Amino acid sequence: MVYLISVDLPKSYKKLTLASPDDMRNYIGLGTSELREALTGDGINVAVIDTGIDKDHDAFSNGESRITYHDVVYNETLPEDRDGHGTWVASILGGNSPSYTGIAPLVNITMIRAFFGTPAISNISTIQKAIEWILLKNNILSVRITSMSLGLSYEASEATTKLFNDIVEQLTEQDILVVAAAGNYGYEGFRTIESPASAETVLAVGGVDYNGNMYFRSAKGPTYDNRIKPDVCAPAVNIEGAIANSTPNLYGTGSGTSASTPFVSGLAALMLEKNYSLSALELKSIISLTSYRTIEPRTIKDNIQGWGVVQGYAAIDALNPPTEITTNSQFGFSLNDTQPVLCIPINTIGVSNYFLQLNQLGSAEAEMYLFDKEPDEAGNPQLLTHSISAFEPFDKLNRIGLSSLTSDQYYLVVKLVHGTGTGDFSITMVVEYRMTFFLIFAGLNLLGLTYIGFQYKKYINLKIR
């Protein structure tokens, strides 16, 4: 029998009484109502496959109205959580009390208990039952996101991993975004990403601390078939959450990519509240392309941090109506360590043979990226071009061309160069009459992509335990 375990199941939590209210939204750039546009996840249903939930904990002060419970292990009808892991991750996702606020405090939570006892274990067939129940009942539940802080060991066979991935991707096929923990064996090296995070359409979440440093346990790619994973990262170190069955209602800190996962699931719920028509793959793409890398290389995803650390405000801004780009377009903005990413949906009709020029108005540095509005078939962002040159620091053009674009709508993304401080910037349109100059620039830009995109991959032998 192949067993699964919740990716992070601390044997004990550091118990604490919150001295002041704690708001998880602060940690992904959504610390003010203005930044999060007053979004709360209201009306969005997120399924959580885990160990159960203590709905009487004050983290779920309105739990009677927004928590649905189903048990595929013991077939019990009353919600409970003998282990505590499910309560902890659910509070990060949707906690709502005077002392504690999750990412989406009014989200509807459908908790499916799929783990046995303490320590909690499960198997593929039981997780499959949970998934089949979601699909069977979804005409009533309207689940749009499934949060899975669990994983099959990275040492499992390729056949077993593929089997489990295929089962989980049935959810994506029904337009349900699956957010899954990368795993906690990253200290073993590369190729430690777990299933279902390794599935092609699943949004795999690694872990960082609050300063953007990699959590040393965060699992690394590539997958068994050499795809780059994880997709993004979110906070994973000393994360506060509700402790099940505690008197009085206590909170505690735990670490692991199990915590990272509900951060991202909650963000996806906020995005759906703003634009319910988003597909599962569009959600995955937007969350990825607006993330911020705090390690090298700066340009594209790698097998350590993926596209980077999620930036909630930028992902929500990506859902604004597109801005029409004209020959007179100009944008002014500031970037800093707490808001290092700008995302503007743009429409580029009628501006061929122009460049977008990024002007740095101080010592801080930034770079531009242009992504296609549509993701690829797995929900990955399609990066078309960027302003990074292979010949930095000698060639700082800081511009991207708008010639030869094949569609009309894109995401224009500007990201602060990590560690260069706070700065003001502007973007202006620059006309280019001589195609020769454009061809030279395009060549430099292509070289930049090739140079930055090169990755060092370290392979390890899988051990049988």
C-alpha positions as CSV (number, residue, x, y, z in Angstrom):
1,M,0.0,0.0,0.0
2,V,1.3,3.5,-0.9
3,Y,0.7,6.0,1.9
4,L,0.4,9.7,1.7
5,I,1.1,12.1,4.6
6,S,0.2,15.7,5.1
7,V,3.3,17.5,3.9
8,D,3.8,19.2,7.2
9,L,2.5,17.6,10.4
10,P,4.3,19.2,13.3
11,K,4.3,16.8,16.3
12,S,3.8,19.8,18.5
13,Y,3.0,23.5,17.9
14,K,4.5,26.4,19.8
15,K,1.3,27.3,21.6
16,L,0.6,31.0,22.3
17,T,-2.1,33.4,23.1
18,L,-2.2,36.2,20.6
19,A,-1.1,39.5,22.3
20,S,-2.5,41.5,19.4
21,P,-4.6,40.6,16.4
22,D,-2.7,38.8,13.6
23,D,-3.7,39.2,10.0
24,M,-2.3,36.7,7.5
25,R,-3.0,39.0,4.6
26,N,-0.1,41.2,5.8
27,Y,2.4,38.6,4.6
28,I,1.4,38.5,0.9
29,G,1.1,42.2,0.3
30,L,-2.6,42.6,1.2
31,G,-2.2,44.4,4.5
32,T,-4.6,47.2,3.8
33,S,-8.2,47.3,2.6
34,E,-7.1,49.4,-0.3
35,L,-4.5,46.9,-1.5
36,R,-6.9,44.0,-1.3
37,E,-9.8,46.1,-2.6
38,A,-12.0,45.0,0.4
39,L,-12.1,41.5,-1.0
40,T,-12.8,38.7,1.5
41,G,-13.5,35.6,-0.5
42,D,-17.2,36.0,0.1
43,G,-19.2,33.5,-2.0
44,I,-16.2,31.5,-3.1
45,N,-16.0,27.8,-2.1
46,V,-12.6,26.2,-1.4
47,A,-12.3,22.5,-0.8
48,V,-9.6,21.4,1.7
49,I,-8.6,17.7,1.7
50,D,-7.0,17.2,5.1
51,T,-7.5,15.8,8.6
52,G,-10.7,17.5,9.5
53,I,-11.6,20.8,11.2
54,D,-12.5,22.0,14.7
55,K,-15.2,24.4,13.5
56,D,-15.9,25.5,17.1
57,H,-12.6,27.2,17.4
58,D,-13.0,30.9,17.4
59,A,-10.9,31.2,14.3
60,F,-14.1,30.1,12.6
61,S,-16.5,32.4,14.4
62,N,-19.1,32.1,11.7
63,G,-18.3,28.5,10.9
64,E,-21.9,27.2,11.1
65,S,-22.8,29.2,8.0
66,R,-19.6,28.7,5.8
67,I,-18.1,25.3,6.7
68,T,-19.3,22.2,4.9
69,Y,-17.9,18.9,6.2
70,H,-17.6,15.4,4.7
71,D,-15.7,12.4,6.0
72,V,-14.5,9.7,3.6
73,V,-12.6,7.8,6.3
74,Y,-15.1,7.2,9.2
75,N,-18.3,8.5,7.5
76,E,-18.9,10.7,10.6
77,T,-21.2,13.6,10.2
78,L,-20.0,15.9,13.0
79,P,-16.8,17.9,12.1
80,E,-13.8,17.0,14.1
81,D,-10.0,17.0,13.8
82,R,-8.1,14.5,15.9
83,D,-4.8,15.5,14.5
84,G,-5.0,19.3,14.1
85,H,-3.3,19.8,10.8
86,G,-6.6,20.5,8.9
87,T,-7.7,23.1,11.5
88,W,-4.3,24.9,11.2
89,V,-4.3,25.1,7.4
90,A,-8.0,26.0,7.2
91,S,-7.5,29.0,9.6
92,I,-4.7,30.3,7.4
93,L,-7.0,30.1,4.5
94,G,-10.2,31.5,6.0
95,G,-9.8,32.3,9.7
96,N,-12.1,35.1,10.9
97,S,-12.1,36.2,14.5
98,P,-11.3,39.4,16.5
99,S,-7.8,38.1,17.1
100,Y,-7.0,36.3,13.9
101,T,-7.7,36.8,10.2
102,G,-6.9,34.4,7.4
103,I,-6.3,35.3,3.7
104,A,-10.0,35.1,2.7
105,P,-12.0,35.5,6.0
106,L,-15.4,35.1,4.4
107,V,-14.6,32.2,2.1
108,N,-16.7,29.1,2.2
109,I,-14.7,26.0,3.3
110,T,-15.6,22.5,2.3
111,M,-13.4,20.3,4.5
112,I,-13.1,16.7,3.4
113,R,-11.6,14.5,6.0
114,A,-9.3,12.0,4.3
115,F,-6.7,11.0,6.9
116,F,-6.6,8.3,9.5
117,G,-5.8,9.0,13.2
118,T,-2.7,10.4,14.7
119,P,-0.1,10.6,13.2
120,A,-2.3,11.2,10.2
121,I,-1.8,8.9,7.2
122,S,-3.9,8.2,4.1
123,N,-3.6,6.4,0.8
124,I,-4.3,7.1,-2.9
125,S,-7.7,5.4,-2.9
126,T,-8.9,7.5,0.0
127,I,-7.8,10.8,-1.5
128,Q,-9.4,9.6,-4.8
129,K,-12.7,9.2,-2.9
130,A,-12.5,12.8,-1.6
131,I,-11.9,14.0,-5.2
132,E,-14.7,11.9,-6.6
133,W,-17.1,13.3,-3.9
134,I,-16.1,16.9,-4.9
135,L,-16.8,16.2,-8.5
136,L,-20.1,14.4,-7.7
137,K,-21.4,17.2,-5.5
138,N,-20.0,20.2,-7.3
139,N,-23.3,21.1,-9.0
140,I,-24.4,22.0,-5.5
141,L,-21.1,23.0,-3.9
142,S,-19.6,25.1,-6.7
143,V,-16.0,24.4,-5.5
144,R,-13.6,26.5,-7.6
145,I,-10.3,25.7,-5.7
146,T,-9.0,22.6,-4.0
147,S,-6.3,23.1,-1.4
148,M,-4.1,20.1,-0.8
149,S,-1.4,20.4,2.0
150,L,-0.4,16.8,1.4
151,G,1.8,14.8,-0.7
152,L,3.1,11.4,-2.0
153,S,6.7,10.8,-1.1
154,Y,9.1,12.0,-3.8
155,E,10.7,8.5,-3.6
156,A,7.5,6.9,-5.0
157,S,7.8,5.2,-8.3
158,E,7.2,7.1,-11.5
159,A,4.1,5.0,-12.2
160,T,2.6,5.7,-8.8
161,T,3.4,9.4,-9.1
162,K,1.7,9.6,-12.5
163,L,-1.3,7.6,-11.2
164,F,-1.9,10.1,-8.4
165,N,-1.2,13.1,-10.6
166,D,-3.8,11.9,-13.1
167,I,-6.4,11.4,-10.3
168,V,-5.9,14.9,-9.0
169,E,-5.9,16.6,-12.4
170,Q,-9.5,15.4,-12.9
171,L,-10.3,18.5,-10.8
172,T,-8.5,20.8,-13.2
173,E,-10.3,19.2,-16.1
174,Q,-13.5,20.5,-14.4
175,D,-12.0,24.0,-14.1
176,I,-11.2,23.6,-10.4
177,L,-7.8,25.1,-9.5
178,V,-5.7,22.6,-7.5
179,V,-3.1,24.3,-5.1
180,A,-0.7,21.8,-3.6
181,A,2.3,21.8,-1.2
182,A,5.6,21.2,-2.8
183,G,6.8,19.1,0.1
184,N,9.4,19.4,2.9
185,Y,12.3,17.3,1.8
186,G,14.2,20.0,-0.1
187,Y,17.2,19.6,2.1
188,E,17.7,16.2,0.3
189,G,18.4,18.2,-2.9
190,F,16.8,18.5,-6.3
191,R,14.0,16.2,-7.6
192,T,12.3,16.2,-4.2
193,I,9.0,17.8,-5.4
194,E,6.1,15.6,-4.3
195,S,2.8,14.6,-6.0
196,P,0.3,16.1,-6.6
197,A,2.4,19.3,-6.7
198,S,4.4,17.7,-9.5
199,A,1.2,17.4,-11.7
200,E,1.4,19.6,-14.8
201,T,-1.7,21.7,-14.2
202,V,-1.4,21.9,-10.4
203,L,-0.2,25.1,-8.8
204,A,2.7,23.9,-6.7
205,V,3.7,26.0,-3.7
206,G,7.1,26.1,-2.1
207,G,8.1,27.9,1.1
208,V,10.0,31.0,2.2
209,D,10.3,32.9,5.4
210,Y,8.8,36.4,5.9
211,N,11.9,38.0,4.4
212,G,11.8,36.0,1.2
213,N,14.6,33.6,2.1
214,M,14.0,30.0,1.0
215,Y,12.7,27.6,3.7
216,F,15.5,25.0,3.8
217,R,13.0,22.2,3.7
218,S,11.1,23.5,0.7
219,A,11.1,20.8,-2.0
220,K,12.8,21.3,-5.3
221,G,12.2,20.2,-8.9
222,P,12.5,19.0,-11.5
223,T,9.7,16.5,-11.7
224,Y,10.2,12.9,-12.8
225,D,9.6,13.9,-16.4
226,N,11.9,17.0,-16.1
227,R,9.4,19.8,-15.8
228,I,10.3,22.8,-13.7
229,K,8.6,23.0,-10.3
230,P,7.5,24.5,-7.9
231,D,5.4,27.3,-9.5
232,V,5.5,29.9,-6.7
233,C,6.4,30.3,-3.1
234,A,4.6,31.7,0.0
235,P,5.3,32.0,3.7
236,A,6.2,28.7,5.4
237,V,8.2,29.5,8.5
238,N,6.6,30.1,12.0
239,I,3.2,30.6,10.6
240,E,0.4,31.2,13.2
241,G,-2.8,29.2,13.0
242,A,-5.6,27.7,15.0
243,I,-4.9,24.7,17.3
244,A,-7.7,22.2,17.3
245,N,-9.5,21.1,20.5
246,S,-7.6,23.7,22.6
247,T,-9.1,25.4,25.7
248,P,-9.2,28.3,25.6
249,N,-9.0,28.8,21.9
250,L,-5.3,28.8,21.3
251,Y,-3.1,29.5,18.3
252,G,0.3,28.1,17.5
253,T,3.1,28.4,15.1
254,G,4.2,25.7,12.7
255,S,6.5,25.6,9.6
256,G,6.2,23.8,6.3
257,T,4.8,24.1,2.8
258,S,1.5,23.0,4.2
259,A,1.2,26.6,5.4
260,S,2.3,28.0,2.1
261,T,-0.5,26.3,0.3
262,P,-3.6,28.0,2.0
263,F,-1.9,31.4,1.5
264,V,-2.1,30.8,-2.3
265,S,-5.5,29.1,-2.1
266,G,-6.9,32.1,-0.2
267,L,-5.4,34.5,-2.8
268,A,-7.1,32.6,-5.6
269,A,-10.4,32.9,-3.7
270,L,-10.0,36.7,-3.5
271,M,-9.3,36.9,-7.3
272,L,-12.4,34.8,-8.1
273,E,-14.5,37.2,-5.9
274,K,-13.2,40.0,-8.1
275,N,-13.6,38.1,-11.4
276,Y,-15.5,34.8,-11.1
277,S,-15.1,34.1,-14.9
278,L,-11.4,33.3,-14.4
279,S,-10.5,29.8,-15.4
280,A,-8.4,27.5,-13.2
281,L,-5.5,27.9,-15.6
282,E,-5.8,31.7,-15.8
283,L,-5.6,31.8,-12.0
284,K,-2.5,29.7,-12.0
285,S,-0.9,31.9,-14.6
286,I,-1.7,35.3,-13.1
287,I,-0.5,34.2,-9.6
288,S,2.7,33.0,-11.2
289,L,3.5,35.9,-13.4
290,T,2.9,38.5,-10.7
291,S,5.2,36.7,-8.2
292,Y,8.6,38.1,-7.3
293,R,11.9,36.3,-7.3
294,T,14.2,36.9,-4.4
295,I,17.0,34.7,-5.8
296,E,18.8,34.5,-9.1
297,P,18.1,34.1,-12.0
298,R,15.7,37.1,-12.1
299,T,13.8,36.4,-15.3
300,I,12.1,33.0,-15.3
301,K,11.1,30.2,-13.0
302,D,13.6,27.7,-11.6
303,N,13.4,24.5,-9.7
304,I,13.9,26.2,-6.3
305,Q,11.6,29.2,-6.1
306,G,9.5,28.9,-9.2
307,W,8.3,32.2,-10.5
308,G,8.9,33.7,-7.0
309,V,7.1,34.8,-3.9
310,V,3.4,35.5,-4.4
311,Q,2.4,39.2,-4.4
312,G,-1.3,39.4,-3.7
313,Y,-1.8,43.1,-4.6
314,A,-0.3,42.6,-8.0
315,A,-2.3,39.5,-8.8
316,I,-5.5,41.4,-7.9
317,D,-4.4,44.4,-10.0
318,A,-3.9,42.0,-13.0
319,L,-7.7,41.7,-13.0
320,N,-8.3,45.4,-13.8
321,P,-9.7,46.3,-17.2
322,P,-6.9,46.5,-19.8
323,T,-5.3,49.9,-20.4
324,E,-5.3,51.0,-24.0
325,I,-1.7,51.7,-25.1
326,T,-1.3,54.6,-27.5
327,T,1.6,56.5,-28.8
328,N,1.1,59.0,-25.9
329,S,0.8,56.5,-23.1
330,Q,2.8,57.2,-20.0
331,F,2.8,55.6,-16.5
332,G,4.3,56.8,-13.3
333,F,4.7,54.6,-10.2
334,S,6.9,53.6,-7.2
335,L,8.2,50.2,-6.2
336,N,9.6,49.2,-2.8
337,D,10.5,46.1,-0.8
338,T,6.9,45.6,0.3
339,Q,5.3,46.2,-3.1
340,P,8.0,45.3,-5.6
341,V,5.8,44.4,-8.5
342,L,3.5,46.4,-10.9
343,C,1.1,44.5,-13.2
344,I,-0.9,46.4,-15.8
345,P,-3.2,44.6,-18.3
346,I,-2.7,46.3,-21.6
347,N,-4.2,46.5,-25.1
348,T,-1.6,47.2,-27.8
349,I,-3.8,47.8,-30.9
350,G,-2.1,50.2,-33.4
351,V,1.3,50.7,-31.7
352,S,3.6,48.4,-33.8
353,N,7.2,49.6,-34.3
354,Y,7.1,51.2,-30.8
355,F,9.0,50.4,-27.7
356,L,8.0,50.7,-24.1
357,Q,10.8,52.5,-22.3
358,L,11.3,52.0,-18.5
359,N,12.8,55.2,-17.0
360,Q,14.5,54.9,-13.6
361,L,14.2,58.1,-11.7
362,G,16.6,57.2,-8.9
363,S,19.1,54.6,-7.9
364,A,16.6,51.8,-7.6
365,E,16.5,49.4,-10.6
366,A,13.6,47.5,-12.2
367,E,12.9,45.4,-15.2
368,M,9.9,45.0,-17.5
369,Y,8.3,41.8,-18.7
370,L,5.6,41.3,-21.3
371,F,3.4,38.2,-20.9
372,D,0.7,36.9,-23.2
373,K,-2.8,37.2,-21.6
374,E,-3.4,33.5,-22.3
375,P,-1.5,30.9,-20.4
376,D,-0.2,27.7,-22.1
377,E,-2.1,24.4,-21.9
378,A,-0.8,23.7,-18.4
379,G,-1.6,27.2,-17.0
380,N,2.0,28.4,-17.1
381,P,2.6,32.1,-18.0
382,Q,3.9,32.8,-21.5
383,L,6.8,35.3,-21.3
384,L,7.2,37.0,-24.6
385,T,10.0,39.4,-23.9
386,H,11.7,41.3,-21.2
387,S,14.1,44.2,-20.7
388,I,17.1,42.3,-19.3
389,S,20.1,42.4,-21.6
390,A,22.8,39.7,-21.8
391,F,25.4,42.5,-21.7
392,E,24.5,44.2,-18.4
393,P,25.7,46.5,-17.0
394,F,27.1,47.9,-20.2
395,D,23.8,47.8,-22.1
396,K,20.9,49.1,-20.1
397,L,18.3,49.8,-22.7
398,N,15.4,49.0,-20.4
399,R,12.9,48.8,-23.2
400,I,10.8,46.2,-24.9
401,G,9.5,46.1,-28.4
402,L,5.8,46.0,-29.4
403,S,6.5,44.8,-33.0
404,S,5.4,41.4,-34.3
405,L,2.9,40.8,-31.5
406,T,0.4,38.2,-32.4
407,S,-2.6,39.3,-30.3
408,D,-3.9,42.4,-28.6
409,Q,-4.0,41.9,-24.8
410,Y,-1.0,41.3,-22.6
411,Y,0.2,41.7,-19.0
412,L,2.9,44.4,-18.7
413,V,4.8,43.6,-15.5
414,V,7.6,45.6,-13.8
415,K,9.6,44.1,-11.0
416,L,12.0,45.8,-8.7
417,V,15.5,44.4,-8.8
418,H,15.8,42.7,-5.4
419,G,18.0,44.6,-3.0
420,T,18.2,48.0,-4.9
421,G,15.9,49.9,-2.6
422,T,12.8,52.1,-3.1
423,G,12.4,54.1,-6.3
424,D,10.2,56.0,-8.6
425,F,9.8,55.0,-12.2
426,S,8.0,55.9,-15.4
427,I,7.1,54.1,-18.6
428,T,6.9,56.0,-21.9
429,M,6.4,55.1,-25.5
430,V,9.4,55.4,-27.8
431,V,9.0,55.3,-31.6
432,E,11.6,53.4,-33.7
433,Y,11.8,54.3,-37.4
434,R,14.8,52.2,-38.3
435,M,14.0,48.6,-38.3
436,T,17.8,47.9,-38.2
437,F,17.8,49.2,-34.6
438,F,14.9,47.0,-33.7
439,L,16.6,43.9,-35.1
440,I,19.7,44.7,-33.1
441,F,17.6,45.1,-29.9
442,A,15.6,42.0,-30.6
443,G,18.9,40.0,-30.9
444,L,20.1,41.4,-27.6
445,N,16.8,40.6,-26.0
446,L,16.9,37.0,-27.3
447,L,20.4,36.6,-26.0
448,G,19.2,37.9,-22.7
449,L,16.5,35.3,-22.5
450,T,18.9,32.5,-23.4
451,Y,21.5,33.7,-20.9
452,I,19.2,34.2,-18.0
453,G,17.2,31.0,-18.7
454,F,20.2,28.7,-18.4
455,Q,19.8,26.5,-15.3
456,Y,22.1,24.3,-13.3
457,K,20.3,21.1,-12.4
458,K,21.7,18.8,-9.8
459,Y,20.4,15.2,-9.9
460,I,20.3,12.8,-6.9
461,N,19.6,9.1,-6.6
462,L,16.3,8.3,-5.0
463,K,16.6,6.3,-1.8
464,I,14.2,3.6,-0.7
465,R,13.3,3.9,2.9
